[in-house]
């Protein structure tokens, strides 16, 4: 296995995870919509929109097409979701347990955004 193969494997694995997340938005939108903040207009639109963007980014990663653009846009979207959904939910949680769940989701999203940004930065 060459040195250039390892990043492709990592990118493909990341793409599979992102594709799965996007697919969930399209398969179970009624569950995902519960996480959309109340102040967002047309919450179901955002569920489908972000799901489609995740799927498109995953496809770009797998096909190695427009990887830089896909990585940067995916990272930006995930940071926005982390701030508007998980950070705001963390401060408005009804219990300490719910607050800790949001902290975990926030950390997960920051890690995913960092990975997407890294993938974008390493491709032309």
MODELLER restraints for C-alpha pairs under 7 A, 6 or more apart:
rsr = mdl.restraints
at = mdl.atoms
rsr.add(forms.Gaussian(group=physical.xy_distance, feature=features.Distance(at['CA:11:A'], at['CA:61:A']), mean=6.59, stdev=0.5))
rsr.add(forms.Gaussian(group=physical.xy_distance, feature=features.Distance(at['CA:11:A'], at['CA:119:A']), mean=7.00, stdev=0.5))
rsr.add(forms.Gaussian(group=physical.xy_distance, feature=features.Distance(at['CA:12:A'], at['CA:61:A']), mean=6.67, stdev=0.5))
rsr.add(forms.Gaussian(group=physical.xy_distance, feature=features.Distance(at['CA:12:A'], at['CA:62:A']), mean=5.61, stdev=0.5))
rsr.add(forms.Gaussian(group=physical.xy_distance, feature=features.Distance(at['CA:15:A'], at['CA:58:A']), mean=4.37, stdev=0.5))
rsr.add(forms.Gaussian(group=physical.xy_distance, feature=features.Distance(at['CA:15:A'], at['CA:61:A']), mean=5.99, stdev=0.5))
rsr.add(forms.Gaussian(group=physical.xy_distance, feature=features.Distance(at['CA:15:A'], at['CA:62:A']), mean=6.41, stdev=0.5))
rsr.add(forms.Gaussian(group=physical.xy_distance, feature=features.Distance(at['CA:16:A'], at['CA:58:A']), mean=6.72, stdev=0.5))
rsr.add(forms.Gaussian(group=physical.xy_distance, feature=features.Distance(at['CA:18:A'], at['CA:54:A']), mean=5.90, stdev=0.5))
rsr.add(forms.Gaussian(group=physical.xy_distance, feature=features.Distance(at['CA:18:A'], at['CA:55:A']), mean=6.83, stdev=0.5))
rsr.add(forms.Gaussian(group=physical.xy_distance, feature=features.Distance(at['CA:18:A'], at['CA:58:A']), mean=5.87, stdev=0.5))
rsr.add(forms.Gaussian(group=physical.xy_distance, feature=features.Distance(at['CA:19:A'], at['CA:54:A']), mean=6.14, stdev=0.5))
rsr.add(forms.Gaussian(group=physical.xy_distance, feature=features.Distance(at['CA:19:A'], at['CA:55:A']), mean=4.81, stdev=0.5))
rsr.add(forms.Gaussian(group=physical.xy_distance, feature=features.Distance(at['CA:19:A'], at['CA:58:A']), mean=5.31, stdev=0.5))
rsr.add(forms.Gaussian(group=physical.xy_distance, feature=features.Distance(at['CA:22:A'], at['CA:51:A']), mean=3.89, stdev=0.5))
rsr.add(forms.Gaussian(group=physical.xy_distance, feature=features.Distance(at['CA:22:A'], at['CA:52:A']), mean=6.16, stdev=0.5))
rsr.add(forms.Gaussian(group=physical.xy_distance, feature=features.Distance(at['CA:22:A'], at['CA:54:A']), mean=4.89, stdev=0.5))
rsr.add(forms.Gaussian(group=physical.xy_distance, feature=features.Distance(at['CA:22:A'], at['CA:55:A']), mean=5.20, stdev=0.5))
rsr.add(forms.Gaussian(group=physical.xy_distance, feature=features.Distance(at['CA:23:A'], at['CA:51:A']), mean=6.37, stdev=0.5))
rsr.add(forms.Gaussian(group=physical.xy_distance, feature=features.Distance(at['CA:23:A'], at['CA:55:A']), mean=6.94, stdev=0.5))
rsr.add(forms.Gaussian(group=physical.xy_distance, feature=features.Distance(at['CA:25:A'], at['CA:32:A']), mean=6.26, stdev=0.5))
rsr.add(forms.Gaussian(group=physical.xy_distance, feature=features.Distance(at['CA:25:A'], at['CA:47:A']), mean=5.86, stdev=0.5))
rsr.add(forms.Gaussian(group=physical.xy_distance, feature=features.Distance(at['CA:25:A'], at['CA:48:A']), mean=6.07, stdev=0.5))
rsr.add(forms.Gaussian(group=physical.xy_distance, feature=features.Distance(at['CA:25:A'], at['CA:51:A']), mean=4.91, stdev=0.5))
rsr.add(forms.Gaussian(group=physical.xy_distance, feature=features.Distance(at['CA:26:A'], at['CA:48:A']), mean=6.09, stdev=0.5))
rsr.add(forms.Gaussian(group=physical.xy_distance, feature=features.Distance(at['CA:26:A'], at['CA:51:A']), mean=6.37, stdev=0.5))
rsr.add(forms.Gaussian(group=physical.xy_distance, feature=features.Distance(at['CA:29:A'], at['CA:47:A']), mean=6.35, stdev=0.5))
rsr.add(forms.Gaussian(group=physical.xy_distance, feature=features.Distance(at['CA:32:A'], at['CA:47:A']), mean=6.61, stdev=0.5))
rsr.add(forms.Gaussian(group=physical.xy_distance, feature=features.Distance(at['CA:33:A'], at['CA:43:A']), mean=6.27, stdev=0.5))
rsr.add(forms.Gaussian(group=physical.xy_distance, feature=features.Distance(at['CA:33:A'], at['CA:44:A']), mean=6.01, stdev=0.5))
rsr.add(forms.Gaussian(group=physical.xy_distance, feature=features.Distance(at['CA:33:A'], at['CA:47:A']), mean=6.04, stdev=0.5))
rsr.add(forms.Gaussian(group=physical.xy_distance, feature=features.Distance(at['CA:35:A'], at['CA:85:A']), mean=6.74, stdev=0.5))
rsr.add(forms.Gaussian(group=physical.xy_distance, feature=features.Distance(at['CA:36:A'], at['CA:43:A']), mean=6.02, stdev=0.5))
rsr.add(forms.Gaussian(group=physical.xy_distance, feature=features.Distance(at['CA:36:A'], at['CA:85:A']), mean=6.57, stdev=0.5))
rsr.add(forms.Gaussian(group=physical.xy_distance, feature=features.Distance(at['CA:37:A'], at['CA:85:A']), mean=6.21, stdev=0.5))
rsr.add(forms.Gaussian(group=physical.xy_distance, feature=features.Distance(at['CA:54:A'], at['CA:74:A']), mean=6.96, stdev=0.5))
rsr.add(forms.Gaussian(group=physical.xy_distance, feature=features.Distance(at['CA:57:A'], at['CA:70:A']), mean=5.06, stdev=0.5))
rsr.add(forms.Gaussian(group=physical.xy_distance, feature=features.Distance(at['CA:57:A'], at['CA:74:A']), mean=6.67, stdev=0.5))
rsr.add(forms.Gaussian(group=physical.xy_distance, feature=features.Distance(at['CA:60:A'], at['CA:66:A']), mean=6.04, stdev=0.5))
rsr.add(forms.Gaussian(group=physical.xy_distance, feature=features.Distance(at['CA:60:A'], at['CA:67:A']), mean=5.78, stdev=0.5))
rsr.add(forms.Gaussian(group=physical.xy_distance, feature=features.Distance(at['CA:60:A'], at['CA:70:A']), mean=6.57, stdev=0.5))
rsr.add(forms.Gaussian(group=physical.xy_distance, feature=features.Distance(at['CA:61:A'], at['CA:67:A']), mean=5.56, stdev=0.5))
rsr.add(forms.Gaussian(group=physical.xy_distance, feature=features.Distance(at['CA:67:A'], at['CA:120:A']), mean=5.73, stdev=0.5))
rsr.add(forms.Gaussian(group=physical.xy_distance, feature=features.Distance(at['CA:67:A'], at['CA:123:A']), mean=6.15, stdev=0.5))
rsr.add(forms.Gaussian(group=physical.xy_distance, feature=features.Distance(at['CA:68:A'], at['CA:120:A']), mean=3.84, stdev=0.5))
rsr.add(forms.Gaussian(group=physical.xy_distance, feature=features.Distance(at['CA:68:A'], at['CA:121:A']), mean=6.19, stdev=0.5))
rsr.add(forms.Gaussian(group=physical.xy_distance, feature=features.Distance(at['CA:68:A'], at['CA:123:A']), mean=5.37, stdev=0.5))
rsr.add(forms.Gaussian(group=physical.xy_distance, feature=features.Distance(at['CA:68:A'], at['CA:124:A']), mean=5.81, stdev=0.5))
rsr.add(forms.Gaussian(group=physical.xy_distance, feature=features.Distance(at['CA:69:A'], at['CA:120:A']), mean=6.61, stdev=0.5))
rsr.add(forms.Gaussian(group=physical.xy_distance, feature=features.Distance(at['CA:70:A'], at['CA:120:A']), mean=6.85, stdev=0.5))
rsr.add(forms.Gaussian(group=physical.xy_distance, feature=features.Distance(at['CA:71:A'], at['CA:116:A']), mean=4.69, stdev=0.5))
rsr.add(forms.Gaussian(group=physical.xy_distance, feature=features.Distance(at['CA:71:A'], at['CA:117:A']), mean=5.36, stdev=0.5))
rsr.add(forms.Gaussian(group=physical.xy_distance, feature=features.Distance(at['CA:71:A'], at['CA:119:A']), mean=5.90, stdev=0.5))
rsr.add(forms.Gaussian(group=physical.xy_distance, feature=features.Distance(at['CA:71:A'], at['CA:120:A']), mean=4.10, stdev=0.5))
rsr.add(forms.Gaussian(group=physical.xy_distance, feature=features.Distance(at['CA:72:A'], at['CA:116:A']), mean=6.65, stdev=0.5))
rsr.add(forms.Gaussian(group=physical.xy_distance, feature=features.Distance(at['CA:72:A'], at['CA:117:A']), mean=5.31, stdev=0.5))
rsr.add(forms.Gaussian(group=physical.xy_distance, feature=features.Distance(at['CA:72:A'], at['CA:120:A']), mean=5.61, stdev=0.5))
rsr.add(forms.Gaussian(group=physical.xy_distance, feature=features.Distance(at['CA:74:A'], at['CA:116:A']), mean=6.31, stdev=0.5))
rsr.add(forms.Gaussian(group=physical.xy_distance, feature=features.Distance(at['CA:75:A'], at['CA:113:A']), mean=4.21, stdev=0.5))
rsr.add(forms.Gaussian(group=physical.xy_distance, feature=features.Distance(at['CA:75:A'], at['CA:114:A']), mean=6.76, stdev=0.5))
rsr.add(forms.Gaussian(group=physical.xy_distance, feature=features.Distance(at['CA:75:A'], at['CA:116:A']), mean=5.19, stdev=0.5))
rsr.add(forms.Gaussian(group=physical.xy_distance, feature=features.Distance(at['CA:75:A'], at['CA:117:A']), mean=5.41, stdev=0.5))
rsr.add(forms.Gaussian(group=physical.xy_distance, feature=features.Distance(at['CA:78:A'], at['CA:109:A']), mean=6.20, stdev=0.5))
rsr.add(forms.Gaussian(group=physical.xy_distance, feature=features.Distance(at['CA:78:A'], at['CA:113:A']), mean=5.61, stdev=0.5))
rsr.add(forms.Gaussian(group=physical.xy_distance, feature=features.Distance(at['CA:79:A'], at['CA:109:A']), mean=7.00, stdev=0.5))
rsr.add(forms.Gaussian(group=physical.xy_distance, feature=features.Distance(at['CA:79:A'], at['CA:110:A']), mean=6.58, stdev=0.5))
rsr.add(forms.Gaussian(group=physical.xy_distance, feature=features.Distance(at['CA:79:A'], at['CA:113:A']), mean=6.26, stdev=0.5))
rsr.add(forms.Gaussian(group=physical.xy_distance, feature=features.Distance(at['CA:82:A'], at['CA:106:A']), mean=5.52, stdev=0.5))
rsr.add(forms.Gaussian(group=physical.xy_distance, feature=features.Distance(at['CA:82:A'], at['CA:109:A']), mean=5.91, stdev=0.5))
rsr.add(forms.Gaussian(group=physical.xy_distance, feature=features.Distance(at['CA:86:A'], at['CA:102:A']), mean=5.31, stdev=0.5))
rsr.add(forms.Gaussian(group=physical.xy_distance, feature=features.Distance(at['CA:86:A'], at['CA:105:A']), mean=6.49, stdev=0.5))
rsr.add(forms.Gaussian(group=physical.xy_distance, feature=features.Distance(at['CA:86:A'], at['CA:106:A']), mean=5.50, stdev=0.5))
rsr.add(forms.Gaussian(group=physical.xy_distance, feature=features.Distance(at['CA:87:A'], at['CA:106:A']), mean=6.60, stdev=0.5))
rsr.add(forms.Gaussian(group=physical.xy_distance, feature=features.Distance(at['CA:89:A'], at['CA:102:A']), mean=6.56, stdev=0.5))
rsr.add(forms.Gaussian(group=physical.xy_distance, feature=features.Distance(at['CA:90:A'], at['CA:99:A']), mean=4.82, stdev=0.5))
rsr.add(forms.Gaussian(group=physical.xy_distance, feature=features.Distance(at['CA:90:A'], at['CA:102:A']), mean=5.23, stdev=0.5))
rsr.add(forms.Gaussian(group=physical.xy_distance, feature=features.Distance(at['CA:90:A'], at['CA:103:A']), mean=6.52, stdev=0.5))
rsr.add(forms.Gaussian(group=physical.xy_distance, feature=features.Distance(at['CA:93:A'], at['CA:99:A']), mean=5.18, stdev=0.5))
